[in-house]
Amino acid sequence: MASVLTSLVWAASSVSAQTCTLDNWTSSVKTGDTLLAASRAQGNKAYAGPCSLKVTLNSSAAYLVDDTPTAETTFNVRFYFFLQSVGADVTLFEALDASDNSVMSATYDQSANLVNVVFEHSGGTETVPIGPLTTGWNSLEIQWEAKAAERAVVSLGNSATASNSAGSAEIDTSALTIGSVRLGAIPSPATVPSSGVIFFDDYDSRRDTVPGRLCRGLTDSSRSALNLEDVQAIFAEFATGGGSPASGTPDYDQNGSVDLQDVSDVFSRFATGQNACSANS
């Protein structure tokens, strides 16, 4: 079986064409235009490549559905999200079994500024809180397995070098499997807020390996270190107002925009010999 379950990107064609689509997802639940695939040049905040998903909150469910998983007993997922003016709790992610019963969920806790990841098991539920969140892009990664003594791992990648990880107590998940996932503004366990926006980018789920974090500032995935080409590509996107979008992850400081600070940050990492991707994830 292939390792990657879903590596769902938003760009349908070349970076310069900036054609953004949700066609890689099985289906969606929404009202009106509450789910929008668009580029940075079109107003979306995007982390990897020019395109991302924009979820506009209006008290109604608005999420994507992926039915690629098939009775999975191991599941590793990572996605990036950006909360904008979200003033209440909202569930961002949920994995379900074949009968649409929840196996795990991730809910933003607005008052505590963290994410509560809830795992189902034979004795009930186990909650793993993780935070704090930054004001920019955050990445959530979950490693889960169906077994009698499971210790699920949750990690949160923050801007710069801050990160947290937490493991649940050993729980019995041996009877569970994953058959589908949802990403967006999900109406349970939290209700959907009436206002605010959430951007999502670079959702990646795998059966056998852990996705890990992307290399900040890298505009060519064939390399494993930042160089002057990244500086030039990021500057070109800024100077053209998005007309010449950079590939990869040009938003080095993860603040939601590609600007001169990103140019300066990437040049500084290159000039000081701190340009390896292992030091910039």
LOKOLMI-71543 format. One record per residue: x, y, z of N, C-alpha, C, O in turn; residue in three letters. Coordinates in steps of 0.2 Angstrom, whole numbers, plus 5000, padded with zeros to 4 digits. Each point is the difference from the previous one (the first is absolute). Example, Ala and Ser with C-alpha at 12.3 -4.5 7.8 and 13.67 -1.06 7.14 Angstrom:
! LOKOLMI-71543
506649725039499650065000500450065000500549995003ALA;499350064993500450065001499650055003500350065001SER;
***
This chain:
! LOKOLMI-71543
500449945000499650065000500450065000500650005003MET;499250054994500450074999500050035007499549995004ALA;501150044998500050045006499650065001499650015005SER;500350034989499650065001499349984999499849984994VAL;499850045010499250005000499850054995499750004995LEU;500450065008499850064996500650065001500150015006THR;500150014989500450065000499750054996500150014994SER;499450035009499650044996500250074999500050045005LEU;500249984989500250074998499450034997499649984997VAL;500550095002499550044998500150024993499550024996TRP;501149985001500250034994499849944995500349955000ALA;499350074994499849954995500550004995500149954996ALA;500350115003500550004994500650035003500250005006SER;500250044990500650035002499950065005499550025000SER;501149995003499950065005499950064997499550045003VAL;500749984991499950064997499350014998499750054999SER;500049894999499350004998499550025006499550024999ALA;500749965007499650015006499349974999499550045002GLN;500449914995499349965000499949965006500449955001THR;499250075004499949975006499349965000499550024997CYS;500549925006499449964999500049965007500449995003THR;499049984998499849955005499949944997499749955004LEU;500450034990499849944997500449945003499749954999ASP;500850065004500449945003499649975006500149955003ASN;499450095000499649975005499449974998499750014994TRP;500049945010499549964997499350045000499749994995THR;500250055010499450045000500150065005500550015003SER;498950034997500050055005499450025003499449984997SER;500550055009499450025003500150075001500550035004VAL;499050014994500150085000499350034999499649974997LYS;500450095004499550054998500350054996500550045003THR;499249984991500350054996500749994999500349954998GLY;500150115003500750004998500549995006500550045001ASP;499349925004500450005006500649965000500450005004THR;499749964990500649964999500350034993499649994995LEU;501050045005500250034994500849985000500450025004LEU;499749954990500749994998500350064996499750014995ALA;500850025007500250064997500850015001500249975005ALA;500150084992500750015000500150065005499650045002SER;501149975000500250065003499850064996499850055003ARG;500349954991499950064996499250014999499850064999ALA;499849895003499350015000499750025007499450005001GLN;501150005004499750025006500149955006499950025006GLY;500249924992500149955005500750005003500550024997ASN;499549975010500749985003500149934998499649955001LYS;501050044996500349934998500749995003500450045000ALA;499749905002500649985003500549974996500550014999TYR;499249934997500449964996499750014993499549984998ALA;500950054997499850024993499550065001499950025005GLY;499849994989499650065000499350005002499750055002PRO;500149884999499349995001499849985007500549975003CYS;498950045000499849975006499350005000499650024996SER;500149955010499350005001499850055005500350015005LEU;499250034993499750055005499349985002499649994996LYS;500350015011499449985003499750065003500350025005VAL;499150004993499750065003499549985004499549964998THR;500550065009499649975005499350045000500050065000LEU;499549915000499350035000499549965004499450004999ASN;500849965006499649965004499849934997499749965003SER;500550034991499849944996500649964999500650024999SER;499349915000500649964999500350024993499650014995ALA;501049985005500450024993500649965001500550025003ALA;499549924993500649965001500149954994499549994996TYR;501149995003500249954994500049935003500149995006LEU;499749964990500049935002500549974995500050004994VAL;500449955009500449964996499849935002500149985006ASP;499749984989499849935001500649954998499949944999ASP;500750095000500649954998500149955005500249944998THR;499950085009500149945005499549944999499450014999PRO;500949935002499649945000500249965005500449965000THR;499150045006500149965006500850005002500349955001ALA;499950115000500750015002500149995007499650025004GLU;501049944997500149995007500750045003500150005006THR;500250034989500550055002499850064996499850004994THR;500350065009499950064996500450065003500050015006PHE;500350024990500550065001499850064996499949994994ASN;499950065009499750064997500450075002500150005006VAL;500050044989500250075002499750054995499949994994ARG;499950075009499750054996500250075003500150005006PHE;499950054990500150075002499450045001499549994995TYR;500450055010499450045000500250075003500550015004PHE;499150044994500150075002499350025002499550014996PHE;500450015010499450035003500050085000500450035002LEU;499149994995499950074999499350035003499549984997GLN;500650065008499450025004499549955002499450014999SER;500849935003499649955002499950015008500549985003VAL;498950034999499950025007499749955004499850015006GLY;500149934991499749945004500349944998500449994995ALA;499549965009500249934999499849974993499450024998ASP;501049954998499849974994500449934999500650005001VAL;499049954997500449944998500250004993499750014995THR;501049985004500450004994500049944996500050004994LEU;500049945010500249944997499649945003500050015006PHE;499849944990499749945003500249944996499950014994GLU;500349945009500049934997499549965002499850005006ALA;499849964989499449965002500149934998500549994995LEU;499149975008500149934997499549994995499750054997ASP;500249895000499549984995499350025001499650014995ALA;500250005011499350015002499950085002499550025003SER;501150024995500050075002500050015007499750065002ASP;500549905002500250015007500750035001500449984997ASN;499650075008500750035000500549965003499849965005SER;500850044992500649965003500450055004500349995005VAL;499850074992500450055003499850074997499750004995MET;500450055009499850074997500550055003500349995005SER;499750074992500550055002499650075000499750024995ALA;500250015011499650065001500450055003500350005005THR;499650064992500450065002499650035007499450014999TYR;500950005006499850025006500250085001500550015001ASP;499050034997500150075000500350035006500550045000GLN;499249955006500250035006500649985003500450045003SER;499849894995500749985002500550014995500649985001ALA;499250044993500550004994500449944999500650004999ASN;499049945000500349944999499649964996499450024999LEU;500849924999499649954997499949945004500549975003VAL;498950014998499849935004499949954995499650004996ASN;500949955004499949944996499749945004500249985005VAL;499250004993499649955003500049934997499950004994VAL;500449955009500049934998499549965003499950005006PHE;499749964990499549955002500449945002500549994997GLU;499349975008500349945002499449965003499550025001HIS;500749925001499549955003499750025006499549985002SER;500950075002499750025006499750075000499850025005GLY;500250014989499750074999500450044996500149984994GLY;500150085008500450044997500650025004500050005006THR;500650024990500650035003500150074997500150004993GLU;500050055010500150074997500850025001500249995006THR;500150034989500750025000500050074998499950024994VAL;500150035011500150074999500750024997500549985003PRO;499550064992500750024998500050084998499550024996ILE;501050015006500050074999500650035003500549975003GLY;499650104997499550054997500150014992500549984998PRO;499050044999500050024993500450064999500050055004LEU;500349964990500350074998499450044997499549974998THR;500650095000499650044997500049994992499650034997THR;500949935001500049994993499849934998499649975003GLY;500850004992499949934998500249955006500650015003TRP;499049944998500249955005499949934996499750004995ASN;500749955007499949944997499949955006500349995005SER;499249964993499849955005500149934997499949994994LEU;500549975010500149934997499849955006500150015006GLU;499649944991499749955004500349934998499949984994ILE;500349985010500249934999499649955004500050005006GLN;499649964990499549965004500149924997500149994994TRP;499749975010500049934998499549965004499850025006GLU;499949934991499549965003500349945004500349954996ALA;499850055010500349955004499750005007499850055003LYS;500449905001499749995007500350055005499750025004ALA;500950004994500450045005500350064996500650004999ALA;499050044998500250064996500250065004499650025004GLU;500950014994500250075002500050044994500550014997ARG;499050035002499950044994500550065001500050035006ALA;500350004989500450055001499850064996499750004994VAL;500350065009499850064997500550055000500350015006VAL;499850034989500650055000499750064997499650004995SER;500750065007499850064997500650044998500450025005LEU;499750004989500550034998499950085000499550024996GLY;500850025008499950075000500650044995500449964998ASN;499550105002500550044996500650005004500149985006SER;500550034990500750005003500149925002499949964996ALA;500350035010500249945002499549975005500249945003THR;499350094999499649985006499649944998499750004994ALA;500249955010499649944998499849975007500450015005SER;499149954995499749975005499849934998499849994994ASN;500349965010499749934999499749975006500250025005SER;499349944994499749975006499749934998499849994994ALA;500349965010499749944999499449985004500150015006GLY;499449964992499549985004500249945005500549974998SER;499250025007500149945004499849944995499650004995ALA;500749945007499849944996499349985000499750005005GLU;500050004989499349994999499949944995500449984996ILE;499049995005499949944995499650034994499450015001ASP;500949994994499750024993499949944995499950014994THR;500349935009500049954995499449984996500149974995SER;499350055007499449994997499850054995499550004996ALA;501050055003499850064996500450004993500549975000LEU;499250064995500350014994499850074997499550025002THR;500950004993499850074997499849994993500349974996ILE;499150065002499749994994499950064996499950004994GLY;500250065009499950074997500250055005500149995006SER;500150074991500250065004499650064998499850004994VAL;500150055010499750064999500550065002500449995005ARG;499750064991500450065001499650064999499850014994LEU;500250045011499750064999499750025006500350015005GLY;499050014995499650035006499549945001499550004996ALA;500649965008499649945001499550015006500350035005ILE;499149954995499550025005500049965006499650015005PRO;500949954996500149965007500749985001500349984995SER;499950025011499750015006499850085002499650015004PRO;500850034992499850085001499550024995499949964995ALA;499750095006499650034995500450044996500550035002THR;499249994992500450044995499950075002499450025001VAL;501150025000499950075002499750044994499949984995PRO;499850085007499650044995500550054996499750034995SER;500949985007500450044996500749985001500249965004SER;500350064991500749995000500149964994499649984996GLY;501150015003500249964994500649955002500450025005VAL;499649924992500549965001500349984993499749984996ILE;501050025004500349984994500449935001500350005006PHE;499649964990500449935000500449994994499950034995PHE;500749945007500449984994500449945002500249985005ASP;500149994989500449945000499849955005500449985005ASP;499049994994499749945004500449944997500049994994TYR;500349975011500349944998499949945004500150015006ASP;499649944992499949945004500349944997500049994994SER;500349975011500449944998499949945004499850015006ARG;500349934991499949945004500649985004499949985005ARG;500750024992500649975003500550055002500449985004ASP;499650084993500550055002499750065003499450014999THR;501050045004499750065003500250064996500650004997VAL;498950045001500150054995500650055002500450024996PRO;499650005010500550055003499850074997499550014997GLY;501050045005499850074998500450014994500549974998ARG;499250084998500350034994500650045002500150035005LEU;500449984990500650055001499850074998499850024995CYS;500250025010499850075000500550044995500649995001ARG;499150044994500450044996500349974994500350034995GLY;499649905004500249964995499550014994499449985001LEU;500950044993499650014994500149954995499750004994THR;500749955007500249944996500149945004500549995003ASP;499049974996499949945004500649944999500149965003SER;500350064991500549954999500650015004500549965000SER;499550105004500650025004499849985007499450005002ARG;501149995002500049995007500250065005500149995006SER;500150074990500250055004499850074996499950004994ALA;500150055010499850074997500650034996500649995002LEU;499350044993500650044996499750064997499450025001ASN;501050024995499850064998499550004995499650054999LEU;500349894998499449994995499350015004499550034997GLU;500549955009499450015004499950075002499450035000ASP;501150015001500050075002499750044993499650045001VAL;500749944994499750034993499349994999499650044998GLN;500249895003499349984998499550045005499550024998ALA;500749985009499650035004499950084999499550035000ILE;501150004998500050074999499650014993499650055000PHE;500449914996499650014993499350005002499650044997ALA;500149915007499350005002499850065003499550034999GLU;500950005006499950065004500050064995499550045000PHE;501049964995500050064996499550014995499850054998ALA;499949895000499550004995499349995003499550004996THR;500450015010499450005003499649935000499450004999GLY;501049955000499849934999499949984993499849944998GLY;500450104997500049994993500549954998499949964995GLY;500650035009500549954999500149955006500550015004SER;499049954997500049965007500649955000500149974995PRO;500150035011500649955001499749935002499450005003ALA;500949954995499849935002500249995007500350055003SER;499649895000500249985006499750045006499450025000GLY;501050005005499750045006500450065001500450015004THR;499450044992500350075000499950045007500450055001PRO;499049945002499950035006500449985006499749965004ASP;500950064996500549975005499850025007500049955005TYR;499750114997499850015007499349985001499850015006ASP;499949964990499349975001499550055002499549985004GLN;500550084994499650055002499450014996499550045001ASN;500549924993499450014996500150044993499550014996GLY;501150025004500150044994500749994998500549985004SER;499750024989500650004997500350074999499750044996VAL;500849985008500250075000500850015001500349955000ASP;499950115001500750015001500349975006500649985000LEU;499050015005500349965006500249934998500549975003GLN;499150004993500249934998500650004996500449955001ASP;499750104994500650004996500650015005500549974999VAL;499450085006500650015005500149945004500649985001SER;498949985001500149945004500449954997500449975002ASP;499450014992500349954996500750024998500449955000VAL;499750114998500750024999500449995006500649984999PHE;499250045007500450005006500149925001500649995002SER;499049974997500149935002500549974995500549965002ARG;499550064992500549984995500750035002500549975000PHE;499550105001500650035001500449985006500650005001ALA;499049975004500349985007500149935000500249975005THR;499749994989500149935000499549965004500149945002GLY;499350094999499549965004499449994995499450015001GLN;500849974993499549994995499849934998499649994996ASN;500649965008499849934999499350005002499750035005ALA;499949934991499349995002499849975007499550025003CYS;501049944999499949975007500050065005499749985006SER;500550084993500050055004499550054999500050055003ALA;499649944992499550054998499349974998499750024996ASN;500149935008499449974999499550035005499449985000SER;
***
